[in-house]
Amino acid sequence: MSMPLDPEVCYKAVSARDRRFDGWFFVGVSSTGIYCRPVCNVRTPRFENCTFYGSAAAAEKAGFRPCLKCRPELAPGLARFDATRELADAAAAMIDEGFLNHAGLPALADRIGITERHLRRIFADEFGVSPVEYAQTQRLLLAKRLLTDTAMPVTEVALAAGFGSVRRFNGLFKTRYGFAPGRLRLNARHDALPDSQLVFQLAYRPPFAWHALLDFLGDRAIDGVERRDGNVYTRTLSLERQDGQTVAGWCRVTPLSDRHALQVTLPPTLAGSVPQVLGKLRHLFDLGARPDVIDAHLGPLAAATPGLRVPGAVDGFEIAVRAIVGQQITVKGARRLLGRLAQRFGTPLPAPAHGLSHTFPSAAQLLAVPPDALGEAGIIRSRIAAIHGVAQAIVDGRLRLDPLAPLDATIAGLLAIKGIGPWTAQYIAMRALGSPDAMPVDDLVLRQALGVADGRAVAARAAQWAPWRAYAALHVWRAAAQGPAGQPVETLQEVCA
């Protein structure tokens, strides 16, 4: 069961507008009938008028309408480490990305590996509502976001948010929020937005070491697929629509430090895939992290770069190929080989933009490439076999590389593929599966930083950082990558002692 909210603690957070609690609860105000994020800038309501809820859906079920100022739909997500909560959060993440728009609860329960009855029970315990009620709220909040942040026609908004008809959308919106969708469209300003682009915000809990994350992604950027331009990250995306067709596009991400958010710009081709895109970007940028908790646990190791995130993925297979190709070669060398794979076997964008030209090839695409062709691209035979082994397992449905995949079973499945060792499997777990405690203990840089000879000794020393060993690994890698300007090896060994 979800931990009960302490009203006094919650009220103190609301009074202080403490961003560490943003997304962890919402406050319903009886005197206005509105519910807000704890960081809302309106005058703090009286304590006796406040009721606290663990989800936006629970607040709406209690009869409260979302605040038009702080906009609950912009609150950052959660990252929790209790097994039951993780299952509930996994289901919520799939609902957020529109899973129930084209499938039912049995399929959702099967996807996360539990019974439908158990899904209903843990979901109600965690969020205070049923999965269907939660999905309804998320559709409405997405529609509210699209009406406010884009110039999309109302009909397209209704369909993109997952409503089967405009009539159904209009009726439910007015019943829940007390006014017609058109009112938001009249009040919204789109003067600065080109009609051809969609712009959204994704909030996070500060601190957020954006430059450190950008350094990691930029150093590994695949030509034609992604790039770093100063403070901006851009990459291509390939998404499967509800009708089974694949749509390609790009995203451009810029930090809004004063708002503790990232600004995401998308082309109109991705208008029907907004929930999927935003979900993938939350994973890529680790926006559900609690840096205050993680940094406090890591202690001196986190002092140089507070708010460091573990970079995730927009596609798990891409991360697997990166890890395989990068075995025992430099980051620069791996980047060059991956660029060849993308240019030769990826899908060209319908309209190249921002220096991007291709999406990274899917598992099915690379599986169809003969070994000789991969060899001509510079991939050695053993790694070709490993890439094809992972691709075959994904195409056959035996392997999933996403945050909802079972961790232990997925790592075991990876290790069963010839050419996949513990380092590669743990790296994939860190990035594709989003495991906060994964750590490639056999990594040479980690061994050098800790001053030990083997992976077993790394694991013993790193036990102090559980359950956030992935973050510890990133801190060590970043310090080592900075070279003479960063922490000397001797200092790192002292910090890691």
C-alpha positions as CSV (number, residue, x, y, z in Angstrom):
1,M,0.0,0.0,0.0
2,S,1.2,3.6,-0.7
3,M,2.6,5.4,2.2
4,P,0.0,7.7,3.8
5,L,0.5,11.4,3.3
6,D,1.2,13.4,6.5
7,P,-1.0,16.5,6.2
8,E,1.3,18.7,8.3
9,V,4.4,17.7,6.3
10,C,2.6,18.3,3.0
11,Y,1.3,21.7,4.2
12,K,4.9,22.7,5.2
13,A,6.0,21.8,1.7
14,V,3.2,23.8,0.1
15,S,3.9,26.8,2.3
16,A,7.6,26.6,1.3
17,R,6.8,25.8,-2.3
18,D,9.4,23.0,-1.9
19,R,10.2,21.6,-5.4
20,R,11.5,18.4,-3.9
21,F,7.9,17.4,-3.4
22,D,6.7,18.4,-6.8
23,G,4.8,15.5,-8.3
24,W,4.8,13.5,-5.1
25,F,1.4,14.9,-4.0
26,F,-1.3,17.4,-5.0
27,V,-3.3,19.7,-2.8
28,G,-7.1,20.1,-3.2
29,V,-8.4,23.4,-1.8
30,S,-12.0,23.3,-0.6
31,S,-12.6,27.0,-0.8
32,T,-11.9,27.1,-4.5
33,G,-12.6,23.6,-5.7
34,I,-9.1,23.6,-7.4
35,Y,-6.2,21.2,-6.9
36,C,-2.6,22.4,-7.3
37,R,1.0,21.3,-7.3
38,P,2.9,22.0,-4.1
39,V,5.0,24.6,-5.9
40,C,2.0,26.7,-7.1
41,N,2.7,30.4,-6.8
42,V,-0.8,31.4,-5.7
43,R,-1.4,32.6,-2.1
44,T,-1.0,29.7,0.3
45,P,-4.4,28.4,1.3
46,R,-5.4,27.9,4.9
47,F,-4.5,24.5,6.3
48,E,-8.1,23.6,7.2
49,N,-9.1,24.1,3.5
50,C,-6.4,21.6,2.2
51,T,-6.7,17.9,1.4
52,F,-3.7,16.1,0.0
53,Y,-3.7,13.4,-2.7
54,G,-1.1,11.1,-4.1
55,S,-2.2,11.6,-7.7
56,A,-3.9,14.0,-9.9
57,A,-6.5,11.4,-10.7
58,A,-7.4,11.0,-7.0
59,A,-7.8,14.7,-6.7
60,E,-10.1,14.8,-9.7
61,K,-12.1,11.8,-8.4
62,A,-12.7,13.9,-5.2
63,G,-14.2,16.6,-7.3
64,F,-11.4,19.1,-7.7
65,R,-10.5,20.8,-11.0
66,P,-6.8,21.3,-12.1
67,C,-5.3,24.7,-11.5
68,L,-4.8,26.8,-14.6
69,K,-1.7,28.5,-13.1
70,C,0.6,25.7,-11.9
71,R,-0.9,23.2,-14.3
72,P,-0.8,19.7,-12.6
73,E,-0.2,18.0,-16.0
74,L,3.4,19.5,-16.0
75,A,4.4,17.9,-12.6
76,P,7.5,15.6,-12.9
77,G,7.0,11.9,-12.6
78,L,8.1,9.6,-9.8
79,A,10.9,7.0,-9.4
80,R,10.3,4.6,-6.5
81,F,12.1,1.5,-5.4
82,D,9.4,-0.6,-3.6
83,A,8.5,-3.6,-5.7
84,T,4.7,-3.1,-5.5
85,R,5.0,0.6,-6.2
86,E,7.3,-0.1,-9.2
87,L,4.6,-2.3,-10.7
88,A,1.9,0.3,-10.1
89,D,4.2,3.0,-11.6
90,A,5.0,0.7,-14.6
91,A,1.3,0.4,-15.3
92,A,0.8,4.2,-14.9
93,A,3.7,4.9,-17.3
94,M,2.1,2.7,-19.9
95,I,-1.3,4.4,-19.4
96,D,0.5,7.8,-19.7
97,E,1.8,6.7,-23.1
98,G,-1.7,5.7,-24.3
99,F,-1.7,2.0,-23.8
100,L,-5.4,1.8,-22.8
101,N,-6.3,3.8,-25.9
102,H,-5.9,0.7,-28.0
103,A,-5.9,-2.2,-25.5
104,G,-7.7,-3.3,-22.4
105,L,-6.7,-4.0,-18.8
106,P,-6.0,-7.7,-19.3
107,A,-3.3,-6.8,-21.9
108,L,-1.9,-4.2,-19.6
109,A,-1.7,-6.7,-16.7
110,D,-0.1,-9.3,-18.9
111,R,2.5,-6.7,-20.1
112,I,3.8,-6.1,-16.6
113,G,3.5,-9.7,-15.6
114,I,0.7,-9.8,-13.0
115,T,-3.0,-10.7,-12.9
116,E,-5.7,-8.1,-13.7
117,R,-7.1,-8.4,-10.2
118,H,-3.7,-7.7,-8.7
119,L,-3.2,-4.8,-11.0
120,R,-6.5,-3.2,-9.9
121,R,-5.6,-3.7,-6.2
122,I,-2.1,-2.3,-6.3
123,F,-3.2,0.6,-8.6
124,A,-5.9,1.6,-6.2
125,D,-3.6,1.3,-3.2
126,E,-1.0,3.5,-4.9
127,F,-3.0,6.1,-6.8
128,G,-6.4,6.0,-5.0
129,V,-8.3,5.3,-8.3
130,S,-8.8,2.5,-10.7
131,P,-6.6,2.2,-13.9
132,V,-9.5,3.3,-16.0
133,E,-10.2,6.3,-13.9
134,Y,-6.5,7.2,-14.0
135,A,-6.4,6.8,-17.8
136,Q,-9.4,9.1,-18.1
137,T,-7.7,11.8,-16.0
138,Q,-4.5,11.5,-18.0
139,R,-6.4,11.9,-21.3
140,L,-8.0,15.0,-20.0
141,L,-4.8,16.5,-18.7
142,L,-3.0,15.7,-22.0
143,A,-5.8,17.4,-23.9
144,K,-5.5,20.4,-21.6
145,R,-1.8,20.5,-22.3
146,L,-2.4,20.3,-26.1
147,L,-5.0,23.0,-26.0
148,T,-2.8,25.3,-23.9
149,D,0.6,24.7,-25.5
150,T,-0.2,24.1,-29.2
151,A,-2.3,25.4,-32.0
152,M,-3.7,22.0,-32.9
153,P,-7.4,22.0,-33.9
154,V,-9.7,20.7,-31.2
155,T,-10.6,17.7,-33.3
156,E,-6.9,16.6,-33.5
157,V,-6.5,17.3,-29.8
158,A,-9.3,14.9,-29.0
159,L,-7.9,12.2,-31.1
160,A,-4.3,12.7,-30.0
161,A,-5.3,12.6,-26.3
162,G,-7.0,9.2,-26.9
163,F,-10.7,10.1,-27.1
164,G,-12.7,8.1,-29.6
165,S,-14.8,11.1,-30.6
166,V,-14.9,14.8,-30.3
167,R,-18.4,14.6,-28.7
168,R,-17.2,12.3,-26.0
169,F,-14.2,14.6,-25.4
170,N,-16.3,17.8,-25.2
171,G,-18.8,16.2,-22.8
172,L,-16.3,14.7,-20.4
173,F,-14.1,17.8,-20.4
174,K,-17.1,20.1,-19.5
175,T,-18.4,17.6,-16.9
176,R,-15.0,17.3,-15.2
177,Y,-13.7,20.8,-15.4
178,G,-16.8,22.9,-15.6
179,F,-16.1,24.6,-18.9
180,A,-15.8,23.8,-22.6
181,P,-12.4,23.0,-24.2
182,G,-12.7,26.1,-26.3
183,R,-12.2,28.3,-23.3
184,L,-8.6,27.1,-22.9
185,R,-8.0,27.7,-26.6
186,L,-9.3,31.3,-26.3
187,N,-7.1,32.0,-23.4
188,A,-3.9,30.3,-24.7
189,R,-1.3,32.3,-26.6
190,H,0.5,30.8,-29.6
191,D,2.0,33.9,-31.1
192,A,5.5,32.7,-30.6
193,L,4.9,29.1,-31.8
194,P,5.2,28.3,-35.5
195,D,2.1,26.4,-36.7
196,S,4.4,23.6,-37.9
197,Q,5.8,22.9,-34.5
198,L,4.6,21.5,-31.1
199,V,6.2,22.8,-27.9
200,F,5.9,21.2,-24.5
201,Q,7.5,21.4,-21.1
202,L,8.8,18.5,-19.0
203,A,9.4,19.4,-15.3
204,Y,12.1,18.0,-13.1
205,R,13.2,18.2,-9.4
206,P,16.3,20.4,-9.0
207,P,19.2,20.3,-9.0
208,F,19.6,19.0,-12.5
209,A,23.1,18.7,-13.9
210,W,22.0,19.3,-17.5
211,H,25.5,20.1,-18.8
212,A,26.8,16.8,-17.4
213,L,24.0,14.9,-19.1
214,L,24.6,16.8,-22.3
215,D,28.3,16.0,-22.1
216,F,27.6,12.3,-21.9
217,L,25.0,12.3,-24.7
218,G,27.0,14.7,-26.9
219,D,30.3,12.7,-26.6
220,R,28.3,9.6,-27.9
221,A,26.1,11.4,-30.4
222,I,25.6,9.3,-33.6
223,D,26.0,11.4,-36.7
224,G,22.7,11.9,-38.5
225,V,20.7,10.5,-35.5
226,E,21.5,13.0,-32.8
227,R,23.5,16.0,-32.1
228,R,24.5,18.6,-29.4
229,D,24.4,22.3,-30.3
230,G,25.6,24.2,-27.4
231,N,23.0,23.8,-24.7
232,V,20.5,22.1,-26.9
233,Y,20.0,18.3,-27.6
234,T,18.3,17.1,-30.8
235,R,17.7,13.6,-32.1
236,T,15.5,11.5,-34.4
237,L,12.7,9.3,-33.2
238,S,10.9,6.3,-34.7
239,L,7.5,5.3,-33.1
240,E,4.9,2.7,-33.7
241,R,1.4,4.1,-34.0
242,Q,-1.8,2.4,-32.8
243,D,-2.5,1.2,-36.3
244,G,0.8,-0.6,-36.4
245,Q,2.5,1.9,-38.8
246,T,5.8,3.5,-38.0
247,V,6.2,7.3,-37.9
248,A,9.5,9.1,-37.9
249,G,10.4,12.6,-36.6
250,W,12.7,14.5,-34.4
251,C,12.7,16.2,-31.0
252,R,14.7,19.3,-29.9
253,V,15.3,19.8,-26.1
254,T,16.3,23.0,-24.5
255,P,16.7,23.7,-20.7
256,L,14.4,26.2,-19.0
257,S,16.4,26.6,-15.8
258,D,14.3,29.3,-14.3
259,R,11.2,27.0,-14.6
260,H,13.0,23.8,-13.6
261,A,11.8,22.3,-16.8
262,L,13.0,21.1,-20.3
263,Q,11.3,22.6,-23.4
264,V,10.6,20.0,-26.0
265,T,9.9,20.9,-29.6
266,L,8.4,18.4,-32.0
267,P,7.4,18.4,-35.7
268,P,3.7,18.0,-36.7
269,T,4.3,14.5,-37.9
270,L,4.5,13.4,-34.2
271,A,1.3,15.1,-33.2
272,G,-0.5,11.8,-32.8
273,S,2.3,10.3,-30.7
274,V,2.8,13.0,-28.1
275,P,2.3,10.7,-25.1
276,Q,4.8,8.2,-26.4
277,V,7.4,10.9,-27.2
278,L,7.1,12.6,-23.8
279,G,7.3,9.3,-22.0
280,K,10.5,8.3,-23.9
281,L,12.1,11.7,-23.1
282,R,11.3,11.4,-19.4
283,H,13.2,8.1,-19.5
284,L,16.1,9.5,-21.5
285,F,16.6,12.4,-19.2
286,D,15.8,10.5,-16.0
287,L,13.2,13.1,-15.0
288,G,11.6,11.0,-12.2
289,A,14.8,11.0,-10.1
290,R,15.0,12.4,-6.6
291,P,18.4,14.1,-6.6
292,D,18.1,15.3,-3.0
293,V,17.8,11.7,-1.8
294,I,20.3,10.2,-4.2
295,D,23.0,12.8,-3.7
296,A,22.6,12.5,0.1
297,H,23.1,8.8,-0.1
298,L,26.2,9.0,-2.3
299,G,27.7,11.6,-0.1
300,P,31.1,13.0,-1.2
301,L,31.0,11.1,-4.5
302,A,28.1,13.4,-5.6
303,A,29.6,16.6,-4.4
304,A,31.3,17.6,-7.6
305,T,28.2,17.2,-9.8
306,P,25.0,17.5,-7.7
307,G,21.8,16.5,-9.6
308,L,23.6,14.1,-12.0
309,R,21.1,11.9,-14.0
310,V,21.6,8.5,-15.5
311,P,20.9,8.9,-19.2
312,G,18.2,6.5,-20.3
313,A,17.1,5.6,-23.8
314,V,14.4,6.3,-26.4
315,D,15.0,2.8,-27.9
316,G,16.4,-0.1,-25.9
317,F,17.7,-1.9,-29.0
318,E,19.8,1.1,-29.9
319,I,21.4,1.0,-26.5
320,A,22.2,-2.7,-26.9
321,V,23.9,-2.0,-30.2
322,R,25.8,0.9,-28.7
323,A,27.0,-1.4,-25.9
324,I,28.0,-4.2,-28.2
325,V,29.8,-2.0,-30.7
326,G,31.6,-0.1,-27.9
327,Q,33.1,-3.2,-26.4
328,Q,36.9,-2.7,-26.0
329,I,37.1,0.3,-28.3
330,T,37.1,4.1,-27.7
331,V,33.9,6.2,-27.5
332,K,35.1,8.0,-30.6
333,G,35.6,4.8,-32.5
334,A,32.2,3.4,-31.5
335,R,30.5,6.6,-32.5
336,R,32.1,6.4,-36.0
337,L,30.9,2.8,-36.5
338,L,27.4,3.6,-35.2
339,G,27.1,6.5,-37.6
340,R,27.8,4.1,-40.5
341,L,25.1,1.7,-39.3
342,A,22.6,4.5,-39.1
343,Q,23.5,6.0,-42.5
344,R,23.5,2.6,-44.3
345,F,20.7,0.7,-42.6
346,G,18.5,3.3,-40.8
347,T,15.4,5.0,-42.2
348,P,15.8,8.4,-43.8
349,L,13.7,11.2,-42.3
350,P,10.9,12.3,-44.6
351,A,12.2,15.9,-44.1
352,P,15.7,16.2,-42.7
353,A,16.0,18.9,-40.0
354,H,18.5,20.3,-37.6
355,G,21.4,18.4,-39.2
356,L,19.6,15.1,-38.7
357,S,18.9,12.6,-41.5
358,H,18.1,9.1,-40.3
359,T,16.5,7.1,-37.5
360,F,18.6,4.4,-35.9
361,P,17.8,1.0,-37.4
362,S,15.3,-1.2,-35.6
363,A,15.9,-4.8,-34.5
364,A,14.0,-6.0,-37.6
365,Q,16.0,-3.8,-39.9
366,L,19.5,-4.9,-38.6
367,L,18.4,-8.6,-38.4
368,A,17.6,-8.4,-42.1
369,V,21.1,-7.0,-42.9
370,P,23.5,-9.9,-44.1
371,P,26.6,-10.3,-41.9
372,D,28.9,-9.4,-44.9
373,A,27.2,-6.0,-45.2
374,L,27.6,-5.3,-41.5
375,G,31.3,-6.4,-41.8
376,E,31.7,-3.9,-44.6
377,A,30.5,-1.2,-42.2
378,G,33.4,-2.1,-39.9
379,I,31.7,-4.4,-37.4
380,I,33.7,-7.5,-36.5
381,R,32.2,-11.0,-36.7
382,S,31.8,-11.6,-33.0
383,R,29.8,-8.4,-32.6
384,I,27.7,-9.0,-35.7
385,A,26.7,-12.3,-34.1
386,A,25.8,-10.5,-30.8
387,I,23.8,-7.8,-32.6
388,H,21.9,-10.4,-34.6
389,G,21.3,-12.5,-31.4
390,V,19.8,-9.5,-29.6
391,A,17.8,-8.5,-32.6
392,Q,16.4,-12.0,-33.1
393,A,15.4,-12.3,-29.5
394,I,13.5,-9.0,-29.7
395,V,11.8,-9.8,-33.0
396,D,10.8,-13.2,-31.5
397,G,9.3,-11.6,-28.4
398,R,11.8,-13.3,-26.1
399,L,13.5,-10.1,-25.0
400,R,12.2,-6.7,-24.2
401,L,14.6,-3.8,-23.5
402,D,12.5,-1.1,-21.8
403,P,11.9,0.1,-18.2
404,L,9.0,-2.3,-17.9
405,A,11.1,-5.4,-18.6
406,P,11.8,-7.7,-15.6
407,L,15.4,-6.9,-14.6
408,D,16.8,-10.3,-13.5
409,A,15.2,-12.2,-16.4
410,T,16.3,-9.7,-18.9
411,I,19.9,-9.7,-17.7
412,A,19.8,-13.5,-17.8
413,G,18.4,-13.4,-21.3
414,L,21.1,-11.1,-22.5
415,L,23.9,-13.1,-20.9
416,A,22.6,-16.2,-22.8
417,I,23.4,-14.5,-26.1
418,K,26.9,-15.2,-27.4
419,G,29.0,-12.1,-27.2
420,I,27.1,-10.5,-24.4
421,G,29.0,-10.4,-21.1
422,P,28.3,-8.9,-17.7
423,W,29.6,-5.4,-18.6
424,T,27.4,-5.2,-21.6
425,A,24.3,-6.6,-19.8
426,Q,24.7,-4.2,-16.9
427,Y,25.2,-1.2,-19.2
428,I,22.0,-2.1,-21.0
429,A,20.3,-2.5,-17.7
430,M,21.4,1.0,-16.6
431,R,20.2,2.8,-19.7
432,A,17.6,0.8,-21.5
433,L,15.9,-0.7,-18.5
434,G,16.5,2.3,-16.3
435,S,17.8,0.2,-13.3
436,P,19.1,2.7,-10.7
437,D,21.3,0.0,-9.1
438,A,22.9,-1.5,-12.2
439,M,26.6,-1.2,-12.3
440,P,29.2,-2.8,-14.8
441,V,31.6,-3.7,-12.1
442,D,34.2,-5.1,-14.6
443,D,34.6,-1.6,-16.1
444,L,38.2,-0.6,-16.3
445,V,37.6,3.0,-15.3
446,L,35.7,1.9,-12.2
447,R,38.5,-0.4,-11.2
448,Q,41.1,2.3,-11.6
449,A,39.1,4.9,-9.7
450,L,38.5,2.5,-6.8
451,G,42.1,1.2,-6.9
452,V,41.1,-2.4,-7.1
453,A,42.1,-5.3,-9.4
454,D,38.8,-7.0,-10.3
455,G,35.1,-6.7,-10.6
456,R,34.5,-8.6,-7.4
457,A,36.4,-6.0,-5.4
458,V,34.4,-3.2,-7.2
459,A,31.2,-4.8,-6.2
460,A,32.2,-5.1,-2.6
461,R,33.3,-1.4,-2.5
462,A,30.2,-0.2,-4.4
463,A,27.8,-2.0,-2.0
464,Q,27.7,1.2,0.1
465,W,26.0,3.1,-2.8
466,A,23.1,0.6,-3.3
467,P,20.3,1.1,-4.5
468,W,21.8,3.9,-6.6
469,R,25.0,2.3,-7.9
470,A,24.2,3.4,-11.5
471,Y,24.5,7.0,-10.4
472,A,27.7,6.2,-8.6
473,A,29.1,4.8,-11.8
474,L,28.1,7.9,-13.7
475,H,29.9,10.2,-11.2
476,V,33.1,8.1,-11.4
477,W,33.0,8.1,-15.2
478,R,32.4,11.8,-15.4
479,A,35.3,12.6,-13.1
480,A,37.6,10.3,-15.1
481,A,36.4,11.9,-18.4
482,Q,37.4,15.3,-17.2
483,G,41.0,14.2,-17.0
484,P,43.5,16.6,-15.4
485,A,40.7,19.2,-14.9
486,G,38.7,16.7,-12.9
487,Q,39.4,14.7,-9.8
488,P,42.8,13.0,-9.7
489,V,42.6,9.2,-9.4
490,E,44.1,9.5,-5.8
491,T,41.3,11.9,-4.8
492,L,38.6,9.6,-6.4
493,Q,39.9,6.7,-4.4
494,E,39.6,8.7,-1.2
495,V,36.0,9.7,-2.1
496,C,35.1,6.2,-3.0
497,A,36.6,4.6,0.1
